Amino acid sequence: MKLLRRVYYVLIFTNILIAVAAAAQCALTYLIFDQPYNLFIILIEGAATLLLYNFSFLLSKPKQPAESAYARTRWVFRYEWLLWLNMIIAACVLVYALFHVHLYTWLFLGVIGAVSILYSFPIIPYQGKWVGLRQLPAMKIFHIALVWTLSSVALPAVELWAQGETVDSVLFYSLFAFKFLFLVICTLPFDIRDIAQDSYYHLRTIPSMLGVEKAIRLCYILVAIHSLLVVFSSAIPWPIKGGILATNLLIAIFYRFFIFEKKGHYHYTYLLDLALVLQFVFVLLSVALFRAFGG
């Protein structure tokens, strides 16, 4: 048990878990589209995520990391060489994979990058000054969900289109909407956890506007809405639905017994990153079981 806990912490602290989650969500799109996995697109998704999150960590390095109140900050900068090693490997993988995708995919990656920059770049007028999207009320969570949906759903679709493959438009738009809502579900608890920190930086997030208890109830409501939408969707096949609904049940369990029950244990929130990986596994198993026993 101690070994599993240590592995879990290392995966969190090094951002490897979130990178694997991004790659898994990208692979899930190919599974739902019933298309062969494109390893290069999946590698781009995982490597770019690892680079982005690690680079963001370096930018936020405090003057005295060893004296930080956060265990993750202390650990990361105690082993900063590991952070740099991960970034070097991720950069090499990213460059290699980029030479194996279409030019249109490069252009779309530029669009995703531009949308990402809007998060903090002061380009929007608000209350007499120029701000980034993060300063707009409640926009933080939706911006994160949008960037992840663009990269995990639209990016594979663009590469498939560039290679001459066709993707059912109803399935694409349904998956885009479902994935966006699912990512909000997985992101909102982080905002609840970080409510004090966000308030310090004058960020008006959904939890700071609703209050913690109402935001927690909203999490459960969104899981229920997402589940109902998936059940009644005519675009998503039942084998896919089975895996998605199993993941939603797992997330509700995480909410009830870990994330919202054991307050102060920030690491439990990262179980939602694990859920992003498990969703791919559950859908894969559900499809395999259906093919084996359902014909």
N, C-alpha and C positions, 0 to 999 in steps of 0.2 A: 504493500500500500504506500509506503514511504517513497519507494522508487517511482511509482506512478505519479505521485504528487510532485516529485522533483522534475520528472519529464514534463508534466503539465506546466509547471512554472517556467521551465526553460523555453518551451514552445511559445508561451505568452510573452516572456521578457524579450525574446529575440524576434518577435513578430512573425515567426515561422508559421504559427497556427493560423493567423489571419491571411497569410499568403497562400497556404494550402486551402483555406476556405474559399478564397477568390478563384483559385484554379478549379476547385470542385464545383463551384457554381457555374463556371464556364463549361465544364465537362457535362454538367447536368443539362445545359441548353442543347448540346448535341444529342444527348439521350432522348430528350423530349421531342426534338425535331426528327428523330429517327435517322440521323446522319452519322457517318463515321467520325470518330473523334479526330480533331485536328490538333496534333500535339504542339505545333508551333504557336497556335492561338492560345492554347492552355498555358504554355510556358510563358508567353508574353504577359498574360493576366497575372500569373503567380509572381513572376520576377518583378514586374512593374509595381505590384502592390508591396512587395518586400522592400524595394528601393524607396518608394514613397513614404512608407511608415517609418523606416529607419532614418531616412533623411529628416523627416519631421522631428524625430526624437533628438537628433543631433542639433537641430536649430533651437530646440527648447532646453538645451543643456544649461543647468544652473551653474553659478560661479563655484559653489561648493557642493557638488553632487553627493559626496559622502555624508553630508549633513542633512540631506533631504528627508522630509517626513515620509516619503513614499519609498517602499521597499523596492519597487521596480526600478525607480531612478537610481537608487544606490547600487543595485545589482548590475544594471546595464552599463553604468560608467565605471564600475569596478572591472568589468570585462569588456571594455570598449573595443578592444582588438577584435572580439568576436563580431561586434556590430559591423565594423569595417570589413571583415572577411566576408560576412553575409552579403554586404553591399557589392563587393568586388565580384563575387560569384554571380549574384543576381544580374549585375550589369553585363557580364560576359554572356550569360544565358539570354538576356534580353536582346543584345546585339545580334547574336547568332540566330535567334528565332525571327527577328525582323527581316532578315535576308531571305526568308522562306515564305513570306506572305505577299499579297498583292499590294500594288500602289494605292488602291482605293482604301485598303485597310490602314495604311500609313496615314492617309488623309483623315480617316475617321478617328484614329488615335489622336491626331491633332485637335479634332473637335472635342474629344473627351478631355484632353489636357486643358483646352481653353475653358471648358465648363468647370474644371477643377480649380483653375486659377481664380475664377469669379468668387470662390469661397472667401478669400481674404483680400483680393485686390480691390481697392477703392474705386469702383466704376459706377456705383448706383447712388443717386441723390436721395438722402433720407434725413429729415429734420434739419435741413440747412447745411448738411455736410455730405461728403462723398464717403461711402462705406462699401464693404464687401457684403456678400450674401449672409455671412455669419452674423452680421450686426442687425439684420432684419428680423423682426419677431417671428419665432417658430420656424425659420427657414433652415436652420442648421441640419435638422434630421432629414428634411426632404431633399436637401442638396446632396447629402451623403447617399441616400437611397437612389437618387437619380444617377449619380456617377457610377455607382455599383451596377445599376440596371443597364446602363448604356454599355458598360464594359463586359458584363457577363451574359447579356442577351443580345443586344444590338451588334456588338463586335463580331461574334460568331456568324450572325446573319449576314453582315456585310461581306465577310470573307467567303461565305457560301455563295452569295450572289455574284461576287467578283469571279468565282471559279465556274460560274454557269449553272449552279444548282438553284433550285426553286424551294422556297419555304412558304407554306400555307400562311396567307396574310392574317386570317382569323386566329390561327394558332399563335402567330408571332405577337399580335397585339394583346391577346389574352395572357400569354406568358409574361409579356412586358408589364402589364398591369398587376398580375399576381405577384411577380417578383418584386416590384416596387413596394407593394403593401407588405410583403413578407420581410423585406429589408427594414422597413419602418418598425415592424414588430421586433426585429432583432436589434435595432439601434436605440429605440426609446428607453429601455432600461439603463443604457449607458448615460443618457441625459439625466435620468433620475438619480443615478449614482453621483454624477458630476454637478449636481445642482448648485452646490456651494461654490465650486470653482468657477462655473459659468457666471454666476451672479457677481463674483469678484471682478470678472472681465466685462461686466455689464452686457452679457448675452441673454436675451429673452428667449428661453427655450420653452417647449410645451410644458415640462414639469414646473418651471418657475412661474408660468402663467396660470396653470391649473392648480398647482399644489401637488405634493407628493402622492397623497392618497388617491386623488382623482386621476392622476397620471397612471398609477398602478392599475386602477380599475379599467382605464382606457386600454392598457396592454391586453388584458383578458378579453375585452370587447373586440379589439382588432383581431385577435386570434380566432374568435368565434366568427366574425364577419368573413375573414379570409377562408376559413374552413367551409362555410356555407357557399361562398362564391365558387370555390373549387368543386364542391359536390354538384352544384347545378350548372357548371360550365359544360357546354356541348363540344367545346374545342379540345378539352383535355381528356385523353383516354383513361379508363378506369384503372389500369395498372399504374399509371402515373399518379392518379389521384390517391391511390392507396399509400404510396410512399410519402406524398406531401402531407396527407392527413396524419400519418404516423409521426411525422416530424412536428406537426402542430401540437399533437398530444404530448410529445416529449418536452416541447418548449413550455407548455402549460405546467408540466411537472417541475421543470426547472424554476419557473416563476414561483410556484407555491412552496416548494420545499428548500430552495437554495437562494435564489437571487433576491426575493423580497422578504423571505423569512429570516435569513441570517445577515442582517444589516451590519455594515462595517467590514464584511469580508468581500472586498472589492473584486477578488479573483474569481468569485462565482459568476460574475457578469460575463466573463469570457467563455462560459459554457455555451453562450449563444453563438460565438464563433465556431465552437465545436458542432453546434446544431447545423451550421451552414455546410459543414463537411458531411454530417450524418444524413442530411436531406438527400444528397447524391447517393449515398450508400443505400438508404431506405428505398428510394425510387428504383435503383438498380436491382435490388433484391425483389421488389414487388413485381417488376417487369419479368424477371427471371422465373419467379414462381408462377406467374400467370401463363407464361409460355410453356412451362413444364406441366402444369395441371389444368390450365384452362383452354389449351388448344391454340 
